[in-house]
Every structure is written in C-alpha cells, then in structure tokens.
Amino acid sequence: MVSAWSGLSLVAQPVGEPSRSIEFWAYRVGTGNWSDIKFENGEGEVATLQLGKTVKGPIYEYRGPSQLKFFRNISAPTATDPHNLTRRTIAQAVIPSGLENGILIFTANRTDPESGREFQVYLVNADPEKFPANSLRVFNATGVRLAGKVGRESLFFESGASEAFDFSPFLEKGIPVAFLVETRQGPRFVYEKHLPYRENRRVILLLEPPRRRGSYKIRATNLIEAVEDD
C-alpha cells in the first residue's frame, strides 16, 4: 500500500454525499502525460498516482466521496502570491456502492474532448469472484465495436472491459482469440492469435487503435497480474 502521501488540504465532505472505501491500482493505455497525476481522499491526504503499463502498479487506498477526482497542480500566480498553485481536474471515476477492490484504466479522452478532461477512466471490478485467477478480460479501447472470439465463446465487444473468460482449459496451447471489424468491404480480421498464459494469473488484454492511419492491425497488450495462492 502506498504510504508516501504528501500535502495536506483538509476539506470536509459535503453533508449527504455518499462515501466509499476502496483499494485500487491503475494502468495506463496509449499515449498521454502520465506525470504528476494526484488524488485526494476524504481525510485531505494527497497522493501522486503511479500507473502501470504492463505490470500491476502500487495499491492505493481511497476513502471519500463516490466521485473520485484526479488532478494536477498548475501555476496560478496572484498579485500577492506569485507561486500560487491551483488544481485542475483531469479525470474522474464514480465508485459504485459495495465495490471494495478495483482496477482503474486511464485512456486518452476521445469521447468528450470538450469537457476539459485529459483522460477517461474505466473501473474494472477486481473482486476475485468477478475476476478470478486463470481468467482473461478483454478491454476494448479501439473506439469501435468489435466482433470476436475468446476461447470457445463468440460475442461482440463494446468499449471498456468484458466479463472474465476462463483460460485454464488452454494453458498448454494458449487460448485462441480473434477480433474483426465491419468495413465497407465486409468483415476484416484485426487481430488473431493463441495467447499462452501461466497458471494463477489474471489478465486484461488491452486492444488499442492501429499505429498507422489506414491500417486494420490493432495493438494488443497484456496486463498480467500474478495471483498468490491463499
């Protein structure tokens, strides 16, 4: 658990504001300015967020309002204080009631650029009952709906995280995954592979847009967490 808290700015929680308590870690997807992203819990303590790319990052504890806001300190000099700083909210996530363990995934905000938010944040339930060991979740960050097959199941993948797929029957040869997108010329495969995973792992398969304009080959990144035996 991260204990290197810095800065104190005690702010009382508004009366009637629902309160949440959650432990979480965070991943980043794609490109962006990942430095100096901070959040404040309900007790006024501020932490600087470290986001993993392919490996699980530090675990944070948050207690406070259901709307978890992330911000940067930016320069806002005044006549009396040339070094004055102010907060600019750059992302936010709403924590549902009852969720005690979560995974946050930060992506560039393409859906609502006029909001002023740099990032869109997706919250994945990390409860072992929802996301057990030896399972895979697909995270579609391509911006388009995909049709696909994971293991023996075929379905559509909207933006965000899918339900968990059990990959334990495929440990020896790897779990087959394939995704396609509809084009004017008909369906086009954008990714197809057998993915080998080790036992006692939880995996988020991140799907991102193609690197080159006009390409149909999407990018895929595995975010792998080792799960300790009880």
N, C-alpha and C positions, 0 to 999 in steps of 0.2 A: 504494500500500500504506500502511495506517495505521501511523504511527510514533510517534504521541503516546501512548506507554504510560505508565501511572502506577502507582506502588505496586509493591513487591517483597515476595513472601511465598514464599520458596523451599520447595517441597515435593517430596520425592523420589518418583518414580513407583514404585508397588509392583512387586516382583520378579514377572516373569511377566505383567504387564499389557501387552496388545497396544498398540503405539504407532502413531499415524497422523500423516501430514503432509498438510495440505490448505490451499488458498486458497479463501475463500468471501466472498460478500456476502449481505446479508439484507434481506428485505422484511417488512412488517407487514400483516396482514389484519384489517380490522374495528376495533373499539374496544379500548382497553386502556391501561395505564400503561406507556408506552414509554420512560420516562426511567430513567437510571442502571442499565441492564442491562449486566452485566460478565461477562467470562470470563477464565480464566487458562490460559496454555499450559504445557507441561511444564517450561519453564525458570523458572516463577514470575512471569512478567510478566503484568500485568493490563491489559486494555483495556476501555473503555466502548463498547458497541455502538451504532452509528448505523444505524437501519433505514429503508430507502426505502419510500415508499408507491406511487409510480408510476414513479419513476426509479431506476436502479441506484445503490446506495449504495457506500460505500468498500469496498475489498478488504482482507480481513484474512488473516493467516497464522496457522495453528494447528499446533503440533507437541505431541503429548502422547497421553494415553490415548484409546482408541477412544470412550469416553463423554465427549462434550463438554458440560460443565455451565455454565449461565448462572445468575448470582446477583445479589442486591442486598446491599449492606451496610446492616444495620439496627442501631439503637441497642440495646445490651445492657449497661447500666451495672452495675458491681460496686461493692462497698464500697471497694475500693482504686482503682478507675478509673471515675469517673462518665461518661467519654466513650468507654468501650469499645464497639467495634463487632463484630458477628458476621455471618457470611454466611448468607443464606437462599437455597437453590436454588429457582429459579422456573421453570426449563425445562431440558431436556436433549435431546441428539441423539446417536445412535450412528452413528459414521462407519465405513462398511464398508471392508474392505481393498481397496486399489487405487484408491480414489476420491481424485483429486488436486484437482479443481475442483468446487465445489458452490454451490448457491443454497439458503439457508435461508429458509423461510416460517414466520413466527410467527402463530399464531391463538389466540384465547381457548380455554382448555382446557375443552371441554364433555363430552369422553368419559370423563374420570376426575377429577371435581372433588374427590373425597376424598383425592387424592394430595397436595394442597397445592401443586401446580404451577400457576402462573398461566397458562402458555402451553403449547400443543402445538406442536412444531417438526417441520415436514416438510422433508426433504432432497431436493433435485432435482439430479440429475447434470447438471453444466454442461459436461461433455466435449463438444467440438464434434462428435464422431462421434455422440453420443446426442442432442444438441440443436444442430443446425447452424443457420447463417444461413438466413433465409427460412422459418423454421418456427415453429409455434404449439403450445404445450402448454396444455391446459385444467387448471386447478386447482379442484377441486370442494370448496369449504368450506361448502356449504349444510347439511351434516349429513344429507342424504338422497341416495339413489341416483337418478341422472338418466339418462334415455334421451336420446340426442342425435345430431345430425349435424354434422360438420365437413367442409367441402368436399364430397367425394363419398362419405365414409365414415359409416356409421351404426353406433352401438355404445352400450354402457352406460358411464356414468362413475361410478365409485365415489369415495369420499373420497380426496383427495390429487391428485397430478399424473398426467396421462395421458402417453402416448407423444407424440412430436412429429409434427405434421401439416405437410406441405409446403404453404405458401401461395403459392409462386412462380407457379403457373398462374392465380392470381386477383388479381394485382397491379393489373390495370386496373379491375376492377369490385368487388373486395373478395371475401373468402372468405365463403361463406354458413355461418352457424352457427345452430343451433336446439336447444333443450333442452325436455324435457317431464317431468312427474312424474305418477305414478299417483295418482288420487284416488278417492273413493267413487263419484263421478260419471263416472269414466273418465279417460283421459289428458288432461292440461291443459298447454298450452304456457306456459312460464315465461320464455322469452327467445328472440327470433328477430331476426336482423339480418345484414346484409352488412358485414363489417369490413374497411376498407381499410388496408393496411399498406404502408410504403415498403420498398424493396429493402434487403437487408443489415441485417435486424432479426431479433432473437429475441424472441418474445412469450410471456408467461404470461398467460392470460385467467383472472382470478380470479372465481369465482362465489360470492357470499355470500347469506345468507338475506334475505328481504324486509324492508324497513324497518318496514312496518306489519303488525300482527297480523291474520291472516286473509287477507292478500294473497298472490297467487301470483307476483307480479312480482319475480324475484330481481334482485340487484345484480350488475353485471359491471364489472370494472376491468381495464384493460390495463396490464401491467407490461412496458415496452418497453426493450430494450437494443440500442443501435447496435453492430454488429459491424464492426470495422475490417478492411479488405482486407489480406491478407498481402503 
